[in-house]
Amino acid sequence: MQWKQFFTPVKSIDAQKGHELVSSLPKDELIILDVRQPKEYKKEHLPGSKLIPLPNLAEKLLELDPSKTILVY
């Protein structure tokens, strides 16, 4: 599976819409995915987010539940 297929269709939203999404969905129906580098994640990240650096995303796709909404930042 190609990583692009996993995230299709992709919708881009701004920070306000992201906050609304996080607030509106039960925590067990949402994955907040941080694709930055570990140093950046360690410095600051959203509570409950899962770190998978972008270069590692293709090999880690099976760690993500495709039935859930995934918010990537």
N, CA, C, O and CB atoms as a CASP TS submission, in Angstrom:
PFRMAT TS
TARGET T0000
AUTHOR 0000-0000-0000
METHOD Language model
MODEL 1
PARENT N/A
ATOM      1  N   MET     1       0.849  -1.182   0.000  1.00  0.00           N
ATOM      2  CA  MET     1       0.000   0.000   0.000  1.00  0.00           C
ATOM      3  C   MET     1       0.887   1.235   0.000  1.00  0.00           C
ATOM      4  O   MET     1       1.841   1.321   0.773  1.00  0.00           O
ATOM      5  CB  MET     1      -0.962   0.003   1.222  1.00  0.00           C
ATOM      6  N   GLN     2       0.577   2.175  -0.852  1.00  0.00           N
ATOM      7  CA  GLN     2       1.283   3.449  -0.884  1.00  0.00           C
ATOM      8  C   GLN     2       0.709   4.374   0.173  1.00  0.00           C
ATOM      9  O   GLN     2      -0.502   4.373   0.395  1.00  0.00           O
ATOM     10  CB  GLN     2       1.192   4.098  -2.281  1.00  0.00           C
ATOM     11  N   TRP     3       1.546   5.162   0.831  1.00  0.00           N
ATOM     12  CA  TRP     3       1.062   6.040   1.898  1.00  0.00           C
ATOM     13  C   TRP     3       0.047   7.042   1.376  1.00  0.00           C
ATOM     14  O   TRP     3      -0.852   7.437   2.119  1.00  0.00           O
ATOM     15  CB  TRP     3       2.227   6.776   2.548  1.00  0.00           C
ATOM     16  N   LYS     4       0.159   7.463   0.136  1.00  0.00           N
ATOM     17  CA  LYS     4      -0.808   8.423  -0.420  1.00  0.00           C
ATOM     18  C   LYS     4      -2.201   7.803  -0.485  1.00  0.00           C
ATOM     19  O   LYS     4      -3.196   8.493  -0.263  1.00  0.00           O
ATOM     20  CB  LYS     4      -0.367   8.890  -1.830  1.00  0.00           C
ATOM     21  N   GLN     5      -2.279   6.514  -0.785  1.00  0.00           N
ATOM     22  CA  GLN     5      -3.571   5.839  -0.843  1.00  0.00           C
ATOM     23  C   GLN     5      -4.215   5.781   0.532  1.00  0.00           C
ATOM     24  O   GLN     5      -5.437   5.876   0.651  1.00  0.00           O
ATOM     25  CB  GLN     5      -3.414   4.430  -1.409  1.00  0.00           C
ATOM     26  N   PHE     6      -3.404   5.628   1.568  1.00  0.00           N
ATOM     27  CA  PHE     6      -3.925   5.524   2.923  1.00  0.00           C
ATOM     28  C   PHE     6      -4.626   6.809   3.346  1.00  0.00           C
ATOM     29  O   PHE     6      -5.627   6.760   4.059  1.00  0.00           O
ATOM     30  CB  PHE     6      -2.801   5.196   3.897  1.00  0.00           C
ATOM     31  N   PHE     7      -4.118   7.942   2.919  1.00  0.00           N
ATOM     32  CA  PHE     7      -4.661   9.231   3.329  1.00  0.00           C
ATOM     33  C   PHE     7      -5.560   9.864   2.277  1.00  0.00           C
ATOM     34  O   PHE     7      -5.774  11.075   2.321  1.00  0.00           O
ATOM     35  CB  PHE     7      -3.543  10.168   3.657  1.00  0.00           C
ATOM     36  N   THR     8      -6.085   9.108   1.348  1.00  0.00           N
ATOM     37  CA  THR     8      -6.973   9.645   0.319  1.00  0.00           C
ATOM     38  C   THR     8      -8.412   9.387   0.706  1.00  0.00           C
ATOM     39  O   THR     8      -8.707   8.254   1.088  1.00  0.00           O
ATOM     40  CB  THR     8      -6.667   9.028  -1.059  1.00  0.00           C
ATOM     41  N   PRO     9      -9.319  10.318   0.644  1.00  0.00           N
ATOM     42  CA  PRO     9      -9.086  11.717   0.295  1.00  0.00           C
ATOM     43  C   PRO     9      -8.545  12.502   1.488  1.00  0.00           C
ATOM     44  O   PRO     9      -8.835  12.184   2.641  1.00  0.00           O
ATOM     45  CB  PRO     9     -10.379  12.359  -0.215  1.00  0.00           C
ATOM     46  N   VAL    10      -7.775  13.506   1.197  1.00  0.00           N
ATOM     47  CA  VAL    10      -7.170  14.342   2.219  1.00  0.00           C
ATOM     48  C   VAL    10      -7.834  15.702   2.190  1.00  0.00           C
ATOM     49  O   VAL    10      -8.046  16.288   1.128  1.00  0.00           O
ATOM     50  CB  VAL    10      -5.643  14.466   2.013  1.00  0.00           C
ATOM     51  N   LYS    11      -8.155  16.189   3.361  1.00  0.00           N
ATOM     52  CA  LYS    11      -8.772  17.493   3.479  1.00  0.00           C
ATOM     53  C   LYS    11      -7.857  18.371   4.321  1.00  0.00           C
ATOM     54  O   LYS    11      -7.440  17.970   5.407  1.00  0.00           O
ATOM     55  CB  LYS    11     -10.196  17.393   4.101  1.00  0.00           C
ATOM     56  N   SER    12      -7.545  19.557   3.831  1.00  0.00           N
ATOM     57  CA  SER    12      -6.711  20.490   4.560  1.00  0.00           C
ATOM     58  C   SER    12      -7.602  21.414   5.382  1.00  0.00           C
ATOM     59  O   SER    12      -8.586  21.954   4.876  1.00  0.00           O
ATOM     60  CB  SER    12      -5.810  21.299   3.595  1.00  0.00           C
ATOM     61  N   ILE    13      -7.250  21.590   6.657  1.00  0.00           N
ATOM     62  CA  ILE    13      -8.022  22.474   7.523  1.00  0.00           C
ATOM     63  C   ILE    13      -7.071  23.391   8.288  1.00  0.00           C
ATOM     64  O   ILE    13      -5.889  23.084   8.445  1.00  0.00           O
ATOM     65  CB  ILE    13      -8.906  21.656   8.504  1.00  0.00           C
ATOM     66  N   ASP    14      -7.598  24.514   8.759  1.00  0.00           N
ATOM     67  CA  ASP    14      -6.769  25.432   9.535  1.00  0.00           C
ATOM     68  C   ASP    14      -6.788  25.033  11.015  1.00  0.00           C
ATOM     69  O   ASP    14      -7.480  24.092  11.403  1.00  0.00           O
ATOM     70  CB  ASP    14      -7.261  26.892   9.358  1.00  0.00           C
ATOM     71  N   ALA    15      -6.028  25.754  11.830  1.00  0.00           N
ATOM     72  CA  ALA    15      -5.895  25.413  13.251  1.00  0.00           C
ATOM     73  C   ALA    15      -7.232  25.459  13.980  1.00  0.00           C
ATOM     74  O   ALA    15      -7.501  24.605  14.825  1.00  0.00           O
ATOM     75  CB  ALA    15      -4.914  26.358  13.925  1.00  0.00           C
ATOM     76  N   GLN    16      -8.069  26.438  13.667  1.00  0.00           N
ATOM     77  CA  GLN    16      -9.371  26.550  14.329  1.00  0.00           C
ATOM     78  C   GLN    16     -10.239  25.322  14.029  1.00  0.00           C
ATOM     79  O   GLN    16     -10.858  24.761  14.933  1.00  0.00           O
ATOM     80  CB  GLN    16     -10.095  27.840  13.879  1.00  0.00           C
ATOM     81  N   LYS    17     -10.281  24.911  12.766  1.00  0.00           N
ATOM     82  CA  LYS    17     -11.057  23.722  12.393  1.00  0.00           C
ATOM     83  C   LYS    17     -10.467  22.467  13.036  1.00  0.00           C
ATOM     84  O   LYS    17     -11.204  21.561  13.427  1.00  0.00           O
ATOM     85  CB  LYS    17     -11.099  23.562  10.857  1.00  0.00           C
ATOM     86  N   GLY    18      -9.139  22.415  13.145  1.00  0.00           N
ATOM     87  CA  GLY    18      -8.495  21.285  13.810  1.00  0.00           C
ATOM     88  C   GLY    18      -8.911  21.195  15.272  1.00  0.00           C
ATOM     89  O   GLY    18      -9.200  20.112  15.782  1.00  0.00           O
ATOM     90  N   HIS    19      -8.936  22.340  15.937  1.00  0.00           N
ATOM     91  CA  HIS    19      -9.368  22.378  17.336  1.00  0.00           C
ATOM     92  C   HIS    19     -10.820  21.919  17.462  1.00  0.00           C
ATOM     93  O   HIS    19     -11.162  21.159  18.368  1.00  0.00           O
ATOM     94  CB  HIS    19      -9.205  23.799  17.916  1.00  0.00           C
ATOM     95  N   GLU    20     -11.665  22.382  16.553  1.00  0.00           N
ATOM     96  CA  GLU    20     -13.078  21.980  16.560  1.00  0.00           C
ATOM     97  C   GLU    20     -13.207  20.469  16.348  1.00  0.00           C
ATOM     98  O   GLU    20     -14.021  19.815  16.998  1.00  0.00           O
ATOM     99  CB  GLU    20     -13.866  22.744  15.464  1.00  0.00           C
ATOM    100  N   LEU    21     -12.409  19.927  15.447  1.00  0.00           N
ATOM    101  CA  LEU    21     -12.439  18.486  15.177  1.00  0.00           C
ATOM    102  C   LEU    21     -12.043  17.698  16.420  1.00  0.00           C
ATOM    103  O   LEU    21     -12.713  16.733  16.790  1.00  0.00           O
ATOM    104  CB  LEU    21     -11.502  18.134  14.006  1.00  0.00           C
ATOM    105  N   VAL    22     -10.960  18.109  17.058  1.00  0.00           N
ATOM    106  CA  VAL    22     -10.488  17.426  18.266  1.00  0.00           C
ATOM    107  C   VAL    22     -11.544  17.501  19.363  1.00  0.00           C
ATOM    108  O   VAL    22     -11.754  16.534  20.095  1.00  0.00           O
ATOM    109  CB  VAL    22      -9.159  18.043  18.758  1.00  0.00           C
ATOM    110  N   SER    23     -12.202  18.640  19.475  1.00  0.00           N
ATOM    111  CA  SER    23     -13.218  18.833  20.513  1.00  0.00           C
ATOM    112  C   SER    23     -14.506  18.054  20.234  1.00  0.00           C
ATOM    113  O   SER    23     -15.219  17.676  21.164  1.00  0.00           O
ATOM    114  CB  SER    23     -13.539  20.307  20.647  1.00  0.00           C
ATOM    115  N   SER    24     -14.796  17.819  18.972  1.00  0.00           N
ATOM    116  CA  SER    24     -16.078  17.212  18.612  1.00  0.00           C
ATOM    117  C   SER    24     -16.071  15.685  18.561  1.00  0.00           C
ATOM    118  O   SER    24     -17.127  15.060  18.658  1.00  0.00           O
ATOM    119  CB  SER    24     -16.507  17.734  17.292  1.00  0.00           C
ATOM    120  N   LEU    25     -14.904  15.084  18.412  1.00  0.00           N
ATOM    121  CA  LEU    25     -14.833  13.625  18.292  1.00  0.00           C
ATOM    122  C   LEU    25     -14.404  12.975  19.600  1.00  0.00           C
ATOM    123  O   LEU    25     -13.561  13.520  20.314  1.00  0.00           O
ATOM    124  CB  LEU    25     -13.867  13.231  17.178  1.00  0.00           C
ATOM    125  N   PRO    26     -14.974  11.815  19.922  1.00  0.00           N
ATOM    126  CA  PRO    26     -14.482  11.067  21.082  1.00  0.00           C
ATOM    127  C   PRO    26     -13.014  10.689  20.858  1.00  0.00           C
ATOM    128  O   PRO    26     -12.606  10.406  19.731  1.00  0.00           O
ATOM    129  CB  PRO    26     -15.350   9.790  21.331  1.00  0.00           C
ATOM    130  N   LYS    27     -12.233  10.686  21.925  1.00  0.00           N
ATOM    131  CA  LYS    27     -10.796  10.401  21.812  1.00  0.00           C
ATOM    132  C   LYS    27     -10.503   9.060  21.160  1.00  0.00           C
ATOM    133  O   LYS    27      -9.463   8.903  20.520  1.00  0.00           O
ATOM    134  CB  LYS    27     -10.159  10.437  23.175  1.00  0.00           C
ATOM    135  N   ASP    28     -11.402   8.085  21.309  1.00  0.00           N
ATOM    136  CA  ASP    28     -11.152   6.767  20.723  1.00  0.00           C
ATOM    137  C   ASP    28     -11.497   6.702  19.237  1.00  0.00           C
ATOM    138  O   ASP    28     -11.316   5.659  18.608  1.00  0.00           O
ATOM    139  CB  ASP    28     -11.942   5.718  21.467  1.00  0.00           C
ATOM    140  N   GLU    29     -11.993   7.804  18.667  1.00  0.00           N
ATOM    141  CA  GLU    29     -12.305   7.845  17.240  1.00  0.00           C
ATOM    142  C   GLU    29     -11.345   8.731  16.452  1.00  0.00           C
ATOM    143  O   GLU    29     -11.519   8.927  15.250  1.00  0.00           O
ATOM    144  CB  GLU    29     -13.719   8.332  17.038  1.00  0.00           C
ATOM    145  N   LEU    30     -10.334   9.263  17.131  1.00  0.00           N
ATOM    146  CA  LEU    30      -9.417  10.214  16.510  1.00  0.00           C
ATOM    147  C   LEU    30      -7.975   9.845  16.800  1.00  0.00           C
ATOM    148  O   LEU    30      -7.624   9.482  17.922  1.00  0.00           O
ATOM    149  CB  LEU    30      -9.703  11.630  16.999  1.00  0.00           C
ATOM    150  N   ILE    31      -7.142   9.942  15.769  1.00  0.00           N
ATOM    151  CA  ILE    31      -5.694   9.806  15.933  1.00  0.00           C
ATOM    152  C   ILE    31      -5.096  11.163  15.564  1.00  0.00           C
ATOM    153  O   ILE    31      -5.313  11.674  14.466  1.00  0.00           O
ATOM    154  CB  ILE    31      -5.096   8.628  15.033  1.00  0.00           C
ATOM    155  N   ILE    32      -4.341  11.735  16.497  1.00  0.00           N
ATOM    156  CA  ILE    32      -3.610  12.968  16.199  1.00  0.00           C
ATOM    157  C   ILE    32      -2.192  12.524  15.869  1.00  0.00           C
ATOM    158  O   ILE    32      -1.469  12.030  16.734  1.00  0.00           O
ATOM    159  CB  ILE    32      -3.647  14.015  17.415  1.00  0.00           C
ATOM    160  N   LEU    33      -1.806  12.701  14.624  1.00  0.00           N
ATOM    161  CA  LEU    33      -0.530  12.190  14.125  1.00  0.00           C
ATOM    162  C   LEU    33       0.449  13.336  13.906  1.00  0.00           C
ATOM    163  O   LEU    33       0.211  14.225  13.089  1.00  0.00           O
ATOM    164  CB  LEU    33      -0.733  11.401  12.816  1.00  0.00           C
ATOM    165  N   ASP    34       1.542  13.301  14.641  1.00  0.00           N
ATOM    166  CA  ASP    34       2.613  14.294  14.529  1.00  0.00           C
ATOM    167  C   ASP    34       3.684  13.698  13.620  1.00  0.00           C
ATOM    168  O   ASP    34       4.261  12.661  13.946  1.00  0.00           O
ATOM    169  CB  ASP    34       3.208  14.683  15.950  1.00  0.00           C
ATOM    170  N   VAL    35       3.951  14.334  12.496  1.00  0.00           N
ATOM    171  CA  VAL    35       4.920  13.797  11.531  1.00  0.00           C
ATOM    172  C   VAL    35       6.250  14.554  11.548  1.00  0.00           C
ATOM    173  O   VAL    35       7.054  14.447  10.623  1.00  0.00           O
ATOM    174  CB  VAL    35       4.331  13.838  10.131  1.00  0.00           C
ATOM    175  N   ARG    36       6.460  15.319  12.616  1.00  0.00           N
ATOM    176  CA  ARG    36       7.723  16.056  12.734  1.00  0.00           C
ATOM    177  C   ARG    36       8.827  15.132  13.248  1.00  0.00           C
ATOM    178  O   ARG    36       8.610  13.934  13.429  1.00  0.00           O
ATOM    179  CB  ARG    36       7.560  17.276  13.677  1.00  0.00           C
ATOM    180  N   GLN    37       9.990  15.688  13.476  1.00  0.00           N
ATOM    181  CA  GLN    37      11.125  14.921  13.975  1.00  0.00           C
ATOM    182  C   GLN    37      11.048  14.782  15.501  1.00  0.00           C
ATOM    183  O   GLN    37      10.433  15.617  16.164  1.00  0.00           O
ATOM    184  CB  GLN    37      12.454  15.591  13.560  1.00  0.00           C
ATOM    185  N   PRO    38      11.669  13.734  16.064  1.00  0.00           N
ATOM    186  CA  PRO    38      11.605  13.502  17.505  1.00  0.00           C
ATOM    187  C   PRO    38      12.022  14.710  18.360  1.00  0.00           C
ATOM    188  O   PRO    38      11.425  14.959  19.407  1.00  0.00           O
ATOM    189  CB  PRO    38      12.474  12.335  17.851  1.00  0.00           C
ATOM    190  N   LYS    39      13.031  15.453  17.923  1.00  0.00           N
ATOM    191  CA  LYS    39      13.461  16.642  18.671  1.00  0.00           C
ATOM    192  C   LYS    39      12.325  17.657  18.780  1.00  0.00           C
ATOM    193  O   LYS    39      12.088  18.233  19.842  1.00  0.00           O
ATOM    194  CB  LYS    39      14.685  17.290  17.996  1.00  0.00           C
ATOM    195  N   GLU    40      11.636  17.864  17.673  1.00  0.00           N
ATOM    196  CA  GLU    40      10.524  18.817  17.662  1.00  0.00           C
ATOM    197  C   GLU    40       9.390  18.327  18.557  1.00  0.00           C
ATOM    198  O   GLU    40       8.787  19.106  19.296  1.00  0.00           O
ATOM    199  CB  GLU    40      10.012  19.036  16.224  1.00  0.00           C
ATOM    200  N   TYR    41       9.111  17.034  18.481  1.00  0.00           N
ATOM    201  CA  TYR    41       8.052  16.432  19.291  1.00  0.00           C
ATOM    202  C   TYR    41       8.382  16.565  20.774  1.00  0.00           C
ATOM    203  O   TYR    41       7.517  16.910  21.579  1.00  0.00           O
ATOM    204  CB  TYR    41       7.856  14.949  18.915  1.00  0.00           C
ATOM    205  N   LYS    42       9.630  16.289  21.130  1.00  0.00           N
ATOM    206  CA  LYS    42      10.044  16.362  22.527  1.00  0.00           C
ATOM    207  C   LYS    42       9.918  17.789  23.058  1.00  0.00           C
ATOM    208  O   LYS    42       9.547  17.993  24.214  1.00  0.00           O
ATOM    209  CB  LYS    42      11.486  15.864  22.683  1.00  0.00           C
ATOM    210  N   LYS    43      10.223  18.762  22.223  1.00  0.00           N
ATOM    211  CA  LYS    43      10.169  20.167  22.639  1.00  0.00           C
ATOM    212  C   LYS    43       8.736  20.592  22.942  1.00  0.00           C
ATOM    213  O   LYS    43       8.480  21.288  23.925  1.00  0.00           O
ATOM    214  CB  LYS    43      10.769  21.073  21.551  1.00  0.00           C
ATOM    215  N   GLU    44       7.798  20.166  22.083  1.00  0.00           N
ATOM    216  CA  GLU    44       6.389  20.509  22.274  1.00  0.00           C
ATOM    217  C   GLU    44       5.535  19.687  21.315  1.00  0.00           C
ATOM    218  O   GLU    44       5.877  19.512  20.146  1.00  0.00           O
ATOM    219  CB  GLU    44       6.150  22.030  22.054  1.00  0.00           C
ATOM    220  N   HIS    45       4.419  19.187  21.836  1.00  0.00           N
ATOM    221  CA  HIS    45       3.484  18.439  20.987  1.00  0.00           C
ATOM    222  C   HIS    45       2.085  18.496  21.581  1.00  0.00           C
ATOM    223  O   HIS    45       1.902  18.851  22.746  1.00  0.00           O
ATOM    224  CB  HIS    45       3.940  16.968  20.824  1.00  0.00           C
ATOM    225  N   LEU    46       1.117  18.146  20.774  1.00  0.00           N
ATOM    226  CA  LEU    46      -0.264  18.116  21.235  1.00  0.00           C
ATOM    227  C   LEU    46      -0.455  16.904  22.151  1.00  0.00           C
ATOM    228  O   LEU    46       0.010  15.810  21.831  1.00  0.00           O
ATOM    229  CB  LEU    46      -1.255  18.070  20.029  1.00  0.00           C
ATOM    230  N   PRO    47      -1.130  17.088  23.277  1.00  0.00           N
ATOM    231  CA  PRO    47      -1.381  15.964  24.185  1.00  0.00           C
ATOM    232  C   PRO    47      -2.104  14.819  23.471  1.00  0.00           C
ATOM    233  O   PRO    47      -3.078  15.037  22.750  1.00  0.00           O
ATOM    234  CB  PRO    47      -2.206  16.432  25.392  1.00  0.00           C
ATOM    235  N   GLY    48      -1.620  13.623  23.681  1.00  0.00           N
ATOM    236  CA  GLY    48      -2.242  12.442  23.084  1.00  0.00           C
ATOM    237  C   GLY    48      -1.837  12.164  21.653  1.00  0.00           C
ATOM    238  O   GLY    48      -2.315  11.204  21.048  1.00  0.00           O
ATOM    239  N   SER    49      -0.954  12.996  21.098  1.00  0.00           N
ATOM    240  CA  SER    49      -0.552  12.775  19.708  1.00  0.00           C
ATOM    241  C   SER    49       0.416  11.610  19.600  1.00  0.00           C
ATOM    242  O   SER    49       1.126  11.271  20.548  1.00  0.00           O
ATOM    243  CB  SER    49       0.083  14.039  19.125  1.00  0.00           C
ATOM    244  N   LYS    50       0.424  11.006  18.419  1.00  0.00           N
ATOM    245  CA  LYS    50       1.312   9.875  18.125  1.00  0.00           C
ATOM    246  C   LYS    50       2.399  10.369  17.190  1.00  0.00           C
ATOM    247  O   LYS    50       2.105  10.975  16.159  1.00  0.00           O
ATOM    248  CB  LYS    50       0.527   8.667  17.492  1.00  0.00           C
ATOM    249  N   LEU    51       3.634  10.120  17.534  1.00  0.00           N
ATOM    250  CA  LEU    51       4.763  10.549  16.707  1.00  0.00           C
ATOM    251  C   LEU    51       5.143   9.457  15.710  1.00  0.00           C
ATOM    252  O   LEU    51       5.495   8.341  16.092  1.00  0.00           O
ATOM    253  CB  LEU    51       5.973  10.910  17.590  1.00  0.00           C
ATOM    254  N   ILE    52       5.065   9.798  14.442  1.00  0.00           N
ATOM    255  CA  ILE    52       5.649   8.991  13.369  1.00  0.00           C
ATOM    256  C   ILE    52       6.279   9.995  12.410  1.00  0.00           C
ATOM    257  O   ILE    52       5.575  10.603  11.604  1.00  0.00           O
ATOM    258  CB  ILE    52       4.561   8.059  12.640  1.00  0.00           C
ATOM    259  N   PRO    53       7.605  10.177  12.486  1.00  0.00           N
ATOM    260  CA  PRO    53       8.251  11.143  11.589  1.00  0.00           C
ATOM    261  C   PRO    53       7.930  10.832  10.129  1.00  0.00           C
ATOM    262  O   PRO    53       7.870   9.670   9.726  1.00  0.00           O
ATOM    263  CB  PRO    53       9.776  11.142  11.806  1.00  0.00           C
ATOM    264  N   LEU    54       7.731  11.861   9.365  1.00  0.00           N
ATOM    265  CA  LEU    54       7.332  11.707   7.967  1.00  0.00           C
ATOM    266  C   LEU    54       8.199  10.713   7.190  1.00  0.00           C
ATOM    267  O   LEU    54       7.654   9.912   6.430  1.00  0.00           O
ATOM    268  CB  LEU    54       7.377  13.044   7.285  1.00  0.00           C
ATOM    269  N   PRO    55       9.531  10.733   7.350  1.00  0.00           N
ATOM    270  CA  PRO    55      10.334   9.752   6.600  1.00  0.00           C
ATOM    271  C   PRO    55      10.020   8.291   6.958  1.00  0.00           C
ATOM    272  O   PRO    55      10.321   7.389   6.176  1.00  0.00           O
ATOM    273  CB  PRO    55      11.804  10.015   6.844  1.00  0.00           C
ATOM    274  N   ASN    56       9.420   8.054   8.126  1.00  0.00           N
ATOM    275  CA  ASN    56       9.105   6.687   8.573  1.00  0.00           C
ATOM    276  C   ASN    56       7.648   6.307   8.349  1.00  0.00           C
ATOM    277  O   ASN    56       7.248   5.182   8.648  1.00  0.00           O
ATOM    278  CB  ASN    56       9.435   6.536  10.039  1.00  0.00           C
ATOM    279  N   LEU    57       6.867   7.217   7.835  1.00  0.00           N
ATOM    280  CA  LEU    57       5.429   6.996   7.748  1.00  0.00           C
ATOM    281  C   LEU    57       5.058   5.771   6.913  1.00  0.00           C
ATOM    282  O   LEU    57       4.212   4.981   7.331  1.00  0.00           O
ATOM    283  CB  LEU    57       4.767   8.213   7.171  1.00  0.00           C
ATOM    284  N   ALA    58       5.658   5.605   5.772  1.00  0.00           N
ATOM    285  CA  ALA    58       5.303   4.479   4.894  1.00  0.00           C
ATOM    286  C   ALA    58       5.482   3.130   5.594  1.00  0.00           C
ATOM    287  O   ALA    58       4.665   2.227   5.413  1.00  0.00           O
ATOM    288  CB  ALA    58       6.155   4.515   3.621  1.00  0.00           C
ATOM    289  N   GLU    59       6.531   2.991   6.383  1.00  0.00           N
ATOM    290  CA  GLU    59       6.791   1.712   7.051  1.00  0.00           C
ATOM    291  C   GLU    59       5.977   1.533   8.334  1.00  0.00           C
ATOM    292  O   GLU    59       5.945   0.438   8.895  1.00  0.00           O
ATOM    293  CB  GLU    59       8.264   1.594   7.370  1.00  0.00           C
ATOM    294  N   LYS    60       5.327   2.585   8.796  1.00  0.00           N
ATOM    295  CA  LYS    60       4.564   2.533  10.053  1.00  0.00           C
ATOM    296  C   LYS    60       3.053   2.627   9.843  1.00  0.00           C
ATOM    297  O   LYS    60       2.305   2.719  10.816  1.00  0.00           O
ATOM    298  CB  LYS    60       5.009   3.653  10.967  1.00  0.00           C
ATOM    299  N   LEU    61       2.596   2.605   8.604  1.00  0.00           N
ATOM    300  CA  LEU    61       1.165   2.778   8.327  1.00  0.00           C
ATOM    301  C   LEU    61       0.285   1.763   9.047  1.00  0.00           C
ATOM    302  O   LEU    61      -0.839   2.080   9.439  1.00  0.00           O
ATOM    303  CB  LEU    61       0.920   2.681   6.845  1.00  0.00           C
ATOM    304  N   LEU    62       0.785   0.566   9.220  1.00  0.00           N
ATOM    305  CA  LEU    62      -0.028  -0.463   9.863  1.00  0.00           C
ATOM    306  C   LEU    62      -0.289  -0.172  11.341  1.00  0.00           C
ATOM    307  O   LEU    62      -1.129  -0.825  11.960  1.00  0.00           O
ATOM    308  CB  LEU    62       0.646  -1.806   9.724  1.00  0.00           C
ATOM    309  N   GLU    63       0.426   0.803  11.909  1.00  0.00           N
ATOM    310  CA  GLU    63       0.201   1.204  13.296  1.00  0.00           C
ATOM    311  C   GLU    63      -1.027   2.116  13.431  1.00  0.00           C
ATOM    312  O   GLU    63      -1.487   2.389  14.539  1.00  0.00           O
ATOM    313  CB  GLU    63       1.444   1.913  13.844  1.00  0.00           C
ATOM    314  N   LEU    64      -1.544   2.577  12.299  1.00  0.00           N
ATOM    315  CA  LEU    64      -2.675   3.505  12.305  1.00  0.00           C
ATOM    316  C   LEU    64      -3.952   2.779  11.917  1.00  0.00           C
ATOM    317  O   LEU    64      -3.959   1.977  10.983  1.00  0.00           O
ATOM    318  CB  LEU    64      -2.420   4.685  11.351  1.00  0.00           C
ATOM    319  N   ASP    65      -5.013   3.058  12.623  1.00  0.00           N
ATOM    320  CA  ASP    65      -6.315   2.446  12.353  1.00  0.00           C
ATOM    321  C   ASP    65      -7.031   3.261  11.281  1.00  0.00           C
ATOM    322  O   ASP    65      -7.445   4.387  11.558  1.00  0.00           O
ATOM    323  CB  ASP    65      -7.178   2.358  13.654  1.00  0.00           C
ATOM    324  N   PRO    66      -7.191   2.736  10.069  1.00  0.00           N
ATOM    325  CA  PRO    66      -7.812   3.491   8.982  1.00  0.00           C
ATOM    326  C   PRO    66      -9.305   3.766   9.192  1.00  0.00           C
ATOM    327  O   PRO    66      -9.895   4.551   8.450  1.00  0.00           O
ATOM    328  CB  PRO    66      -7.625   2.751   7.694  1.00  0.00           C
ATOM    329  N   SER    67      -9.913   3.136  10.182  1.00  0.00           N
ATOM    330  CA  SER    67     -11.330   3.398  10.440  1.00  0.00           C
ATOM    331  C   SER    67     -11.526   4.665  11.286  1.00  0.00           C
ATOM    332  O   SER    67     -12.647   5.147  11.445  1.00  0.00           O
ATOM    333  CB  SER    67     -11.968   2.193  11.147  1.00  0.00           C
ATOM    334  N   LYS    68     -10.433   5.187  11.817  1.00  0.00           N
ATOM    335  CA  LYS    68     -10.502   6.390  12.646  1.00  0.00           C
ATOM    336  C   LYS    68     -10.183   7.631  11.821  1.00  0.00           C
ATOM    337  O   LYS    68      -9.530   7.547  10.782  1.00  0.00           O
ATOM    338  CB  LYS    68      -9.535   6.281  13.836  1.00  0.00           C
ATOM    339  N   THR    69     -10.646   8.768  12.289  1.00  0.00           N
ATOM    340  CA  THR    69     -10.253  10.041  11.693  1.00  0.00           C
ATOM    341  C   THR    69      -8.822  10.309  12.109  1.00  0.00           C
ATOM    342  O   THR    69      -8.479  10.165  13.282  1.00  0.00           O
ATOM    343  CB  THR    69     -11.205  11.211  12.130  1.00  0.00           C
ATOM    344  N   ILE    70      -7.970  10.702  11.149  1.00  0.00           N
ATOM    345  CA  ILE    70      -6.580  10.969  11.435  1.00  0.00           C
ATOM    346  C   ILE    70      -6.289  12.433  11.133  1.00  0.00           C
ATOM    347  O   ILE    70      -6.444  12.892  10.002  1.00  0.00           O
ATOM    348  CB  ILE    70      -5.657  10.036  10.619  1.00  0.00           C
ATOM    349  N   LEU    71      -5.866  13.156  12.165  1.00  0.00           N
ATOM    350  CA  LEU    71      -5.491  14.554  12.035  1.00  0.00           C
ATOM    351  C   LEU    71      -3.959  14.601  12.012  1.00  0.00           C
ATOM    352  O   LEU    71      -3.306  14.266  13.000  1.00  0.00           O
ATOM    353  CB  LEU    71      -6.091  15.434  13.212  1.00  0.00           C
ATOM    354  N   VAL    72      -3.403  15.015  10.890  1.00  0.00           N
ATOM    355  CA  VAL    72      -1.957  15.011  10.711  1.00  0.00           C
ATOM    356  C   VAL    72      -1.440  16.444  10.826  1.00  0.00           C
ATOM    357  O   VAL    72      -1.975  17.372  10.220  1.00  0.00           O
ATOM    358  CB  VAL    72      -1.564  14.385   9.338  1.00  0.00           C
ATOM    359  N   TYR    73      -0.377  16.593  11.627  1.00  0.00           N
ATOM    360  CA  TYR    73       0.284  17.900  11.675  1.00  0.00           C
ATOM    361  C   TYR    73       1.775  17.709  11.782  1.00  0.00           C
ATOM    362  O   TYR    73       2.521  18.687  11.835  1.00  0.00           O
ATOM    363  CB  TYR    73      -0.234  18.746  12.854  1.00  0.00           C
TER
END
